[in-house]
Amino acid sequence: MPKRSITIKGHRTSIALEKEFWSVLDAAAERRRVSLPRLVAEIDKSRLKKTPPPGLASALRIFALSEAGRSGVGDEAD
């Protein structure tokens, strides 16, 4: 499982996600015209508003699944 180091609020953190999730997150950041660290920081900020807050990796996976559903990633014509 690939790990990436990202700085959030001045703190460096290492996040391990499956490559498919990283691909969706990279594409989402590109579509929004923001860097991946900025997108991750936005997701982190949003997750901390939940009670109890999910872990960061879980929040990133949930976001990626939501994005994939919206953009049709994985949809294939029969």
C-alpha positions in Angstrom: 0.0 0.0 0.0 1.7 3.2 -1.1 2.4 5.9 1.5 2.6 9.6 0.9 3.9 12.2 3.3 1.8 15.4 3.4 2.0 18.5 5.5 -1.2 19.6 7.2 -1.2 22.7 9.4 2.5 22.6 9.6 2.7 19.0 10.7 4.0 16.3 8.4 2.0 13.1 8.3 2.3 9.8 6.4 -0.8 8.4 4.9 -1.1 4.9 3.4 -3.9 4.3 0.9 -4.4 1.9 -1.9 -3.1 3.2 -5.3 -6.7 3.4 -6.6 -7.6 5.9 -3.9 -4.5 8.0 -4.6 -5.5 8.1 -8.3 -9.0 9.4 -7.5 -7.6 11.9 -5.0 -5.0 13.1 -7.5 -7.7 13.6 -10.2 -10.0 15.4 -7.7 -7.2 17.8 -6.8 -6.4 18.4 -10.5 -10.1 19.1 -11.3 -10.3 21.6 -8.4 -7.0 23.1 -9.5 -5.5 22.7 -6.0 -2.5 20.7 -4.8 -3.0 17.3 -3.3 -1.8 18.5 0.2 -4.4 21.3 0.0 -7.2 18.9 -0.9 -6.2 16.6 2.0 -6.1 19.6 4.4 -9.7 20.5 3.3 -10.9 16.9 3.8 -9.1 16.9 7.2 -10.8 20.1 8.3 -14.2 18.7 7.3 -13.6 15.3 9.0 -12.8 17.1 12.3 -16.3 18.6 12.4 -17.8 15.1 12.8 -18.5 13.4 16.1 -16.5 11.3 16.5 -14.2 12.2 13.7 -13.1 9.3 11.5 -9.4 8.7 11.0 -7.8 10.7 8.2 -7.2 7.6 5.9 -10.9 6.6 6.3 -12.0 10.2 5.5 -9.9 10.2 2.4 -11.3 6.8 1.3 -14.9 8.1 1.9 -14.1 11.2 -0.1 -12.6 9.3 -2.9 -15.5 6.9 -3.1 -17.9 9.9 -3.3 -15.8 11.5 -6.0 -15.6 8.3 -8.0 -19.4 8.0 -7.9 -19.9 11.6 -9.0 -17.4 11.4 -11.8 -18.4 8.0 -13.0 -15.0 6.4 -12.3 -15.4 2.7 -12.7 -18.5 2.9 -14.8 -18.2 0.8 -17.8 -20.7 0.2 -20.6 -21.9 -3.3 -21.0 
